[in-house]
Every structure is written in structure tokens, then in C-alpha cells.
Amino acid sequence: MRKIVIAGNWKMFKTQAESQEFLSGFLPQLEETPSEREVVICPPFTDLSVLSKSLHGSRVQLGAQNVHWVENGAYTGEIAAPMLTEIGVRYVIIGHSERRQYFGETDETVNLRLKAAQNYGLTPILCVGETKQQRDAGETESLIISQLQKGLVDVDQTNLVIAYEPIWAIGTGDTCEAAEANRVIGLIRSQLQNPHVSIQYGGSVKPNNIDEIMAQPEIDGVLVGGASLEPDGFARIVNFR
């Protein structure tokens, strides 16, 4: 049985005070959310500790936006897995397109981060996806297969979430057609050893398209960017019909 995972990636938004204000408007709207839906919030590192306390006893899980591949060392600006698990983090986004584009993330470092996360009991959300240039060149399938083959070496597929995020649809307002997202996610599933891995769609997910996205048979949830920053909008996404 594949789990439905709805995750909000706050990126570099919200102070601690703003995150607390968000929860006050968001959590009351989850009272009738189906129990089988996993809800995850991935705030900036500075918000993790305060949100860990505020989310204790709630149905919302805490996620981080990255993790380093060693448990300590001279890696200025990085965060290790034990630092995350100590404060109750359960999920971690790895290989997001912005990390690949702006900070030099490679399939090889993605693989190291995935294994480090799993070694400490974290569930990684592995992001894969293509640029518009790659899609226009007909490279979508080969690129994604390559990302999976390189990223998943020695990775435990029983503790894994994958997010298909077409880069050309992130923060652009352009959404990949639901049927096309379903097709690509089906391709991703065909490359996995474990057919029960939850695979999300990410890319300009909004309250007004969530129902169509989640009606697709291969899609097991969404990784939401900007629309997760507003409590009513994110609650509508979590409570899709």
C-alpha cells in the first residue's frame, strides 16, 4: 500500500514567529483530514526546533530541506543527520532542483546524502526532474532514469519518497499537465525495485489544481512550494477531494 505524502517546502521563507503564526491558522483545519495522509512541513533550519515543540502531539511531521553525508566535521554551513533527529525531524528533502542548480549538487552527492539520512532513520524525499531545455530536446526520460540510477545506488527503497519536479514548472506558474505528470511518475515507478515507494508531483501545485493532480493513479502526493506558505491554501491542498 502506497502512502499519500503531502509535503510543504518553505524554502527560505518564514521566521520563527511567522512559522508559529502559520500553525495557528493551519492546524485547526486538519481535524477532518483522512488519517492515511501524511502531512509534512519542511521549514528553514532556524525554524526546526521551535516547530518541533509546536508540532509535538499533532499529526504533522517535521522535515528538513537538506542534510550532509557525514555526522560531524569541518563543513561550514552544513547540517548533519544527528542534529536533525535530535529535534524530532522525520523527513528530509534531498536533491531539490534549486540545490542542484545553485549549489552544485550532483547525483553523486545526492546519493551520499540519501544514504546518510537513512542511516539515521530519516525518510528522504529524493527530487528528480528536467529543465525546459532538456524536455524540449526529448531528454526527459533518459535524464530521469539516469538521476535514479545514480542517486539510488545502495539506497533502501523501503524508506524512501520520490518527488518528480519538472524544473520548468517550479515557481513559474506553469503546471505540468496532470496526465503527463502521471506518465512520468509511472516511468519512475517502473525503474524501482520496490513498487510501493510513494512518488509525489511537485511544480506549481495550487489549491485549484490539487484535485486533478491527486486523481491520477500513479501520483501519491505532492511537494508544494509557494502554496504551502499560506495556511488556508495549504490546508485546501492537504484536504484534497
C-alpha positions in Angstrom: 0.0 0.0 0.0 1.5 3.3 -1.1 1.2 6.2 1.4 -0.1 9.6 0.4 2.5 12.2 1.4 1.7 15.9 1.2 4.8 18.0 2.0 5.3 21.7 2.1 8.7 23.1 1.2 9.0 26.6 2.7 12.4 27.2 1.1 14.0 30.4 2.5 10.8 31.8 4.0 9.3 32.4 7.5 11.0 33.4 10.7 10.2 31.5 13.9 7.4 33.9 14.7 5.9 33.6 11.3 6.1 29.9 11.4 4.2 29.9 14.7 1.5 32.2 13.2 1.2 29.8 10.3 0.5 26.8 12.6 -2.2 28.7 14.5 -4.2 29.0 11.2 -3.2 25.7 9.7 -3.5 23.0 12.4 -7.2 23.6 13.2 -8.0 22.8 9.6 -6.6 19.3 9.8 -9.2 17.9 12.2 -11.1 16.0 9.5 -8.1 15.2 7.3 -8.0 11.5 6.5 -5.6 9.7 8.8 -3.9 7.9 6.0 -2.5 11.1 4.6 1.0 12.0 5.8 1.4 15.8 6.2 4.9 17.2 6.3 6.3 20.7 6.8 9.9 21.4 5.7 10.8 24.9 7.1 14.2 26.6 7.1 16.7 25.1 9.6 16.2 28.0 12.0 12.6 27.1 12.4 13.0 23.4 13.0 13.5 23.4 16.8 10.5 25.7 17.6 8.3 23.8 15.2 9.3 20.5 16.7 7.9 21.7 20.0 4.8 23.2 18.5 4.0 20.1 16.4 4.5 17.6 19.2 1.4 15.5 19.5 -0.1 16.8 16.2 -0.5 14.8 13.0 2.1 16.9 11.1 5.6 15.5 10.6 8.7 17.7 10.5 11.0 17.7 7.6 14.3 19.4 6.8 15.4 20.8 3.4 18.9 19.2 3.3 21.4 17.0 5.2 25.1 16.4 5.0 26.6 13.0 4.4 28.8 12.8 7.5 27.8 13.1 11.1 30.2 15.9 12.0 33.2 17.7 10.7 34.6 20.9 9.2 31.7 21.5 6.8 30.8 25.1 7.4 27.1 25.8 6.8 26.1 22.2 6.6 23.8 20.2 8.9 24.3 16.6 10.0 21.6 13.9 10.4 22.1 13.5 14.2 21.4 17.2 14.6 18.0 16.7 12.8 16.9 13.6 14.5 17.7 15.1 17.9 14.9 17.6 17.4 12.4 15.2 16.0 12.9 15.7 12.3 11.4 12.7 10.3 11.8 13.6 6.7 14.5 15.4 4.6 14.4 16.8 1.1 17.4 15.8 -1.0 18.5 16.8 -4.5 15.9 19.6 -4.9 16.5 21.3 -8.3 17.5 24.5 -6.6 20.2 22.7 -4.7 21.4 21.2 -8.0 21.2 24.5 -9.9 22.5 27.0 -7.4 24.7 25.0 -5.0 26.4 22.4 -7.2 24.5 19.3 -6.0 25.3 16.2 -8.2 23.8 12.8 -8.4 26.8 11.5 -6.5 26.4 13.9 -3.6 22.6 13.2 -3.7 23.4 9.5 -3.2 25.7 10.2 -0.3 23.0 12.4 1.4 20.3 9.8 0.8 22.3 7.0 2.5 23.3 9.3 5.4 19.7 10.2 6.0 18.6 6.6 6.0 21.4 5.6 8.3 19.9 7.8 11.0 16.3 6.8 10.4 15.3 9.8 8.4 13.0 9.3 5.4 14.5 11.1 2.4 12.4 12.8 -0.3 14.5 12.4 -3.4 13.8 15.1 -6.1 14.3 14.3 -9.8 13.2 16.3 -12.9 14.2 18.0 -16.1 14.6 21.6 -17.3 12.6 23.0 -20.2 15.6 22.8 -22.5 16.0 19.1 -21.6 12.3 18.4 -22.2 12.3 20.3 -25.5 15.3 18.2 -26.6 13.4 15.0 -25.8 15.7 14.1 -22.9 13.1 13.8 -20.1 13.0 10.1 -19.8 16.8 9.4 -20.2 17.7 12.2 -17.7 15.3 11.0 -15.0 16.4 7.4 -15.5 20.0 8.5 -15.1 19.2 10.5 -12.0 17.5 7.5 -10.4 20.2 5.0 -11.4 23.0 7.2 -10.0 21.1 8.5 -7.0 19.7 5.2 -5.7 22.9 3.2 -5.5 22.7 1.2 -2.2 19.7 3.2 -1.1 16.9 1.4 0.9 13.8 1.7 -1.2 11.6 0.7 1.8 12.3 4.0 3.4 12.1 6.5 0.6 9.8 9.1 -1.1 10.5 10.4 -4.6 9.3 13.7 -5.9 9.0 14.3 -9.7 9.6 18.1 -10.1 9.7 19.3 -13.7 12.1 22.2 -13.2 10.3 24.3 -15.8 7.1 24.2 -13.7 8.6 25.3 -10.4 7.6 28.7 -9.3 6.8 29.7 -12.9 3.0 29.3 -12.7 3.3 26.6 -15.4 2.0 23.3 -14.3 2.8 20.0 -16.0 -0.4 18.6 -17.3 -1.7 16.1 -14.8 -1.8 13.2 -17.3 1.8 13.9 -18.3 2.9 14.1 -14.7 1.2 10.7 -14.2 3.0 9.3 -17.2 6.4 10.4 -16.0 5.8 9.2 -12.5 4.7 5.8 -13.9 8.1 5.8 -15.7 9.9 6.5 -12.4 8.0 3.6 -10.7 9.0 1.2 -13.5 12.7 1.9 -12.6 12.2 1.0 -8.9 12.8 -2.3 -7.2 10.0 -1.5 -4.7 6.6 -0.7 -6.3 5.3 0.6 -3.0 7.5 3.7 -3.0 5.4 6.9 -2.7 6.0 9.2 -5.6 5.0 12.9 -5.4 4.5 15.5 -8.0 6.0 19.0 -7.4 5.7 22.0 -9.6 3.3 24.9 -9.2 0.9 22.8 -7.1 -2.0 25.0 -6.1 -5.4 24.7 -4.4 -7.1 25.0 -7.8 -5.3 22.1 -9.4 -4.7 19.7 -6.5 -7.9 17.6 -7.1 -6.9 16.9 -10.7 -3.4 16.1 -9.8 -4.4 13.7 -7.0 -7.0 12.0 -9.2 -4.1 10.5 -11.2 -3.5 6.8 -10.3 0.4 7.0 -10.2 0.6 10.1 -8.1 0.9 9.5 -4.3 1.1 13.1 -3.1 2.7 16.5 -3.8 5.7 18.5 -2.8 4.4 22.1 -2.5 6.5 25.2 -2.7 4.9 28.7 -2.6 1.3 27.4 -2.0 2.5 25.9 1.3 3.3 29.3 2.8 -0.3 30.3 3.3 -2.3 28.2 5.9 -5.7 28.2 4.2 -4.2 27.3 0.8 -2.0 24.6 2.1 -4.9 23.2 4.2 -7.0 23.0 1.0 -4.2 21.1 -0.7 -3.9 18.7 2.2 -7.6 18.2 2.2 -7.9 17.5 -1.5 -11.1 15.8 -2.6 
